[in-house]
Amino acid sequence: MSITLTQTEIDTAAGALFRAEAERRQIGLLSIAHPGITLDDAYAVQAALVARKRAAGLGVIGWKIGLTSRAMQQALDITTPDSGILLSDMAFADGATIPARRFIQPRIEAEIAFVMKAPLSGRQVTRADVLAATGHVAPALEILDTRILRADPATGRPRRIFDTVADNAANAGIVLGAQRHAPGAFDLRWIGAIVKRDGVVEETGLGAGVLDDPVTGILWLVHRLADYGQGIAAGEVLLSGSFIRPLEAPPGSRFDADFGPFGRVTLTFAEE
């Protein structure tokens, strides 16, 4: 591991992010405050942030995988996905209305969720192991939010992957559709979605946009966690990665993600 930040710096960054979310404001880019920050540093900040949330009474319900599409990786000049932890206050029902001012700058992504029936851990895990450990798959929407500025106001420099990872991979919410499918019932590469905002088609995409196969995203996560001595528990929900670009979700906006025979997910953001 390549840790360059001191424990004090890690704890300070995590505390700033924790307060930023509670106060609905954004902090400056960690990649500017700490020019030598590494991915291991960023995941250490994420872990410290999640530890604060768990100490506040939240439980872990799963994991998300982000930056799986080639377009998003090129935008951040990276070649690897990232991951974050899903917490109990992030789960919303299909068709829910998100309360006004719950988030800072929410955005929406369409994904395929995996709900696990058995644990997974280790570098030896294969694609077949992922499918065997999956209880079912379902259509999903992810709500993103950012507690770190998207760009530095002084220089215009955009946030980097280190900022996103430290901010728990921009995690904010998850909405599962009501439909449940056996993991082998569909070729997940060909599962697509038509995503409308306020009745207008904003994005379409296919599961193949996630590393050529959403199962590959889950496999990547298991292998990454193995490097940190961690794994996936039975019952956890895994968001395999978005196959559309993030869509802004201003107050009053309504989203309808039509996955065809795979299902449907809807979500509304309340007016302020």
Secondary structure as a PSIPRED ss2 file (coil, helix, strand):
# PSIPRED VFORMAT (PSIPRED V4.0)

   1 M C   1.000  0.000  0.000
   2 S C   1.000  0.000  0.000
   3 I C   1.000  0.000  0.000
   4 T C   1.000  0.000  0.000
   5 L C   1.000  0.000  0.000
   6 T C   1.000  0.000  0.000
   7 Q H   0.000  1.000  0.000
   8 T H   0.000  1.000  0.000
   9 E H   0.000  1.000  0.000
  10 I H   0.000  1.000  0.000
  11 D H   0.000  1.000  0.000
  12 T H   0.000  1.000  0.000
  13 A H   0.000  1.000  0.000
  14 A H   0.000  1.000  0.000
  15 G H   0.000  1.000  0.000
  16 A H   0.000  1.000  0.000
  17 L H   0.000  1.000  0.000
  18 F H   0.000  1.000  0.000
  19 R H   0.000  1.000  0.000
  20 A H   0.000  1.000  0.000
  21 E H   0.000  1.000  0.000
  22 A H   0.000  1.000  0.000
  23 E H   0.000  1.000  0.000
  24 R C   1.000  0.000  0.000
  25 R C   1.000  0.000  0.000
  26 Q C   1.000  0.000  0.000
  27 I E   0.000  0.000  1.000
  28 G C   1.000  0.000  0.000
  29 L C   1.000  0.000  0.000
  30 L H   0.000  1.000  0.000
  31 S H   0.000  1.000  0.000
  32 I H   0.000  1.000  0.000
  33 A H   0.000  1.000  0.000
  34 H C   1.000  0.000  0.000
  35 P C   1.000  0.000  0.000
  36 G C   1.000  0.000  0.000
  37 I C   1.000  0.000  0.000
  38 T C   1.000  0.000  0.000
  39 L H   0.000  1.000  0.000
  40 D H   0.000  1.000  0.000
  41 D H   0.000  1.000  0.000
  42 A H   0.000  1.000  0.000
  43 Y H   0.000  1.000  0.000
  44 A H   0.000  1.000  0.000
  45 V H   0.000  1.000  0.000
  46 Q H   0.000  1.000  0.000
  47 A H   0.000  1.000  0.000
  48 A H   0.000  1.000  0.000
  49 L H   0.000  1.000  0.000
  50 V H   0.000  1.000  0.000
  51 A H   0.000  1.000  0.000
  52 R H   0.000  1.000  0.000
  53 K H   0.000  1.000  0.000
  54 R H   0.000  1.000  0.000
  55 A H   0.000  1.000  0.000
  56 A C   1.000  0.000  0.000
  57 G C   1.000  0.000  0.000
  58 L C   1.000  0.000  0.000
  59 G C   1.000  0.000  0.000
  60 V E   0.000  0.000  1.000
  61 I E   0.000  0.000  1.000
  62 G E   0.000  0.000  1.000
  63 W E   0.000  0.000  1.000
  64 K E   0.000  0.000  1.000
  65 I E   0.000  0.000  1.000
  66 G E   0.000  0.000  1.000
  67 L C   1.000  0.000  0.000
  68 T C   1.000  0.000  0.000
  69 S C   1.000  0.000  0.000
  70 R H   0.000  1.000  0.000
  71 A H   0.000  1.000  0.000
  72 M H   0.000  1.000  0.000
  73 Q H   0.000  1.000  0.000
  74 Q H   0.000  1.000  0.000
  75 A H   0.000  1.000  0.000
  76 L C   1.000  0.000  0.000
  77 D C   1.000  0.000  0.000
  78 I C   1.000  0.000  0.000
  79 T C   1.000  0.000  0.000
  80 T C   1.000  0.000  0.000
  81 P C   1.000  0.000  0.000
  82 D E   0.000  0.000  1.000
  83 S E   0.000  0.000  1.000
  84 G E   0.000  0.000  1.000
  85 I E   0.000  0.000  1.000
  86 L E   0.000  0.000  1.000
  87 L E   0.000  0.000  1.000
  88 S H   0.000  1.000  0.000
  89 D H   0.000  1.000  0.000
  90 M H   0.000  1.000  0.000
  91 A E   0.000  0.000  1.000
  92 F E   0.000  0.000  1.000
  93 A C   1.000  0.000  0.000
  94 D C   1.000  0.000  0.000
  95 G C   1.000  0.000  0.000
  96 A C   1.000  0.000  0.000
  97 T E   0.000  0.000  1.000
  98 I E   0.000  0.000  1.000
  99 P C   1.000  0.000  0.000
 100 A C   1.000  0.000  0.000
 101 R C   1.000  0.000  0.000
 102 R C   1.000  0.000  0.000
 103 F C   1.000  0.000  0.000
 104 I C   1.000  0.000  0.000
 105 Q C   1.000  0.000  0.000
 106 P C   1.000  0.000  0.000
 107 R E   0.000  0.000  1.000
 108 I E   0.000  0.000  1.000
 109 E E   0.000  0.000  1.000
 110 A E   0.000  0.000  1.000
 111 E E   0.000  0.000  1.000
 112 I E   0.000  0.000  1.000
 113 A E   0.000  0.000  1.000
 114 F E   0.000  0.000  1.000
 115 V E   0.000  0.000  1.000
 116 M E   0.000  0.000  1.000
 117 K C   1.000  0.000  0.000
 118 A C   1.000  0.000  0.000
 119 P C   1.000  0.000  0.000
 120 L E   0.000  0.000  1.000
 121 S C   1.000  0.000  0.000
 122 G C   1.000  0.000  0.000
 123 R C   1.000  0.000  0.000
 124 Q C   1.000  0.000  0.000
 125 V C   1.000  0.000  0.000
 126 T C   1.000  0.000  0.000
 127 R H   0.000  1.000  0.000
 128 A H   0.000  1.000  0.000
 129 D H   0.000  1.000  0.000
 130 V H   0.000  1.000  0.000
 131 L H   0.000  1.000  0.000
 132 A H   0.000  1.000  0.000
 133 A H   0.000  1.000  0.000
 134 T E   0.000  0.000  1.000
 135 G E   0.000  0.000  1.000
 136 H E   0.000  0.000  1.000
 137 V E   0.000  0.000  1.000
 138 A E   0.000  0.000  1.000
 139 P E   0.000  0.000  1.000
 140 A E   0.000  0.000  1.000
 141 L E   0.000  0.000  1.000
 142 E E   0.000  0.000  1.000
 143 I E   0.000  0.000  1.000
 144 L E   0.000  0.000  1.000
 145 D C   1.000  0.000  0.000
 146 T C   1.000  0.000  0.000
 147 R C   1.000  0.000  0.000
 148 I E   0.000  0.000  1.000
 149 L C   1.000  0.000  0.000
 150 R C   1.000  0.000  0.000
 151 A E   0.000  0.000  1.000
 152 D C   1.000  0.000  0.000
 153 P C   1.000  0.000  0.000
 154 A C   1.000  0.000  0.000
 155 T C   1.000  0.000  0.000
 156 G C   1.000  0.000  0.000
 157 R C   1.000  0.000  0.000
 158 P E   0.000  0.000  1.000
 159 R C   1.000  0.000  0.000
 160 R C   1.000  0.000  0.000
 161 I H   0.000  1.000  0.000
 162 F H   0.000  1.000  0.000
 163 D H   0.000  1.000  0.000
 164 T H   0.000  1.000  0.000
 165 V H   0.000  1.000  0.000
 166 A H   0.000  1.000  0.000
 167 D C   1.000  0.000  0.000
 168 N H   0.000  1.000  0.000
 169 A H   0.000  1.000  0.000
 170 A H   0.000  1.000  0.000
 171 N E   0.000  0.000  1.000
 172 A E   0.000  0.000  1.000
 173 G E   0.000  0.000  1.000
 174 I E   0.000  0.000  1.000
 175 V E   0.000  0.000  1.000
 176 L E   0.000  0.000  1.000
 177 G C   1.000  0.000  0.000
 178 A C   1.000  0.000  0.000
 179 Q C   1.000  0.000  0.000
 180 R C   1.000  0.000  0.000
 181 H E   0.000  0.000  1.000
 182 A C   1.000  0.000  0.000
 183 P C   1.000  0.000  0.000
 184 G C   1.000  0.000  0.000
 185 A C   1.000  0.000  0.000
 186 F C   1.000  0.000  0.000
 187 D C   1.000  0.000  0.000
 188 L H   0.000  1.000  0.000
 189 R H   0.000  1.000  0.000
 190 W H   0.000  1.000  0.000
 191 I C   1.000  0.000  0.000
 192 G E   0.000  0.000  1.000
 193 A E   0.000  0.000  1.000
 194 I E   0.000  0.000  1.000
 195 V E   0.000  0.000  1.000
 196 K E   0.000  0.000  1.000
 197 R E   0.000  0.000  1.000
 198 D C   1.000  0.000  0.000
 199 G C   1.000  0.000  0.000
 200 V E   0.000  0.000  1.000
 201 V E   0.000  0.000  1.000
 202 E E   0.000  0.000  1.000
 203 E E   0.000  0.000  1.000
 204 T E   0.000  0.000  1.000
 205 G E   0.000  0.000  1.000
 206 L E   0.000  0.000  1.000
 207 G H   0.000  1.000  0.000
 208 A H   0.000  1.000  0.000
 209 G H   0.000  1.000  0.000
 210 V C   1.000  0.000  0.000
 211 L C   1.000  0.000  0.000
 212 D C   1.000  0.000  0.000
 213 D C   1.000  0.000  0.000
 214 P H   0.000  1.000  0.000
 215 V H   0.000  1.000  0.000
 216 T H   0.000  1.000  0.000
 217 G H   0.000  1.000  0.000
 218 I H   0.000  1.000  0.000
 219 L H   0.000  1.000  0.000
 220 W H   0.000  1.000  0.000
 221 L H   0.000  1.000  0.000
 222 V H   0.000  1.000  0.000
 223 H H   0.000  1.000  0.000
 224 R H   0.000  1.000  0.000
 225 L H   0.000  1.000  0.000
 226 A H   0.000  1.000  0.000
 227 D H   0.000  1.000  0.000
 228 Y C   1.000  0.000  0.000
 229 G C   1.000  0.000  0.000
 230 Q C   1.000  0.000  0.000
 231 G C   1.000  0.000  0.000
 232 I E   0.000  0.000  1.000
 233 A C   1.000  0.000  0.000
 234 A C   1.000  0.000  0.000
 235 G C   1.000  0.000  0.000
 236 E C   1.000  0.000  0.000
 237 V E   0.000  0.000  1.000
 238 L E   0.000  0.000  1.000
 239 L E   0.000  0.000  1.000
 240 S C   1.000  0.000  0.000
 241 G C   1.000  0.000  0.000
 242 S C   1.000  0.000  0.000
 243 F C   1.000  0.000  0.000
 244 I C   1.000  0.000  0.000
 245 R C   1.000  0.000  0.000
 246 P C   1.000  0.000  0.000
 247 L E   0.000  0.000  1.000
 248 E E   0.000  0.000  1.000
 249 A C   1.000  0.000  0.000
 250 P C   1.000  0.000  0.000
 251 P C   1.000  0.000  0.000
 252 G C   1.000  0.000  0.000
 253 S C   1.000  0.000  0.000
 254 R E   0.000  0.000  1.000
 255 F E   0.000  0.000  1.000
 256 D E   0.000  0.000  1.000
 257 A E   0.000  0.000  1.000
 258 D E   0.000  0.000  1.000
 259 F C   1.000  0.000  0.000
 260 G H   0.000  1.000  0.000
 261 P H   0.000  1.000  0.000
 262 F H   0.000  1.000  0.000
 263 G C   1.000  0.000  0.000
 264 R E   0.000  0.000  1.000
 265 V E   0.000  0.000  1.000
 266 T E   0.000  0.000  1.000
 267 L E   0.000  0.000  1.000
 268 T E   0.000  0.000  1.000
 269 F E   0.000  0.000  1.000
 270 A C   1.000  0.000  0.000
 271 E C   1.000  0.000  0.000
 272 E C   1.000  0.000  0.000
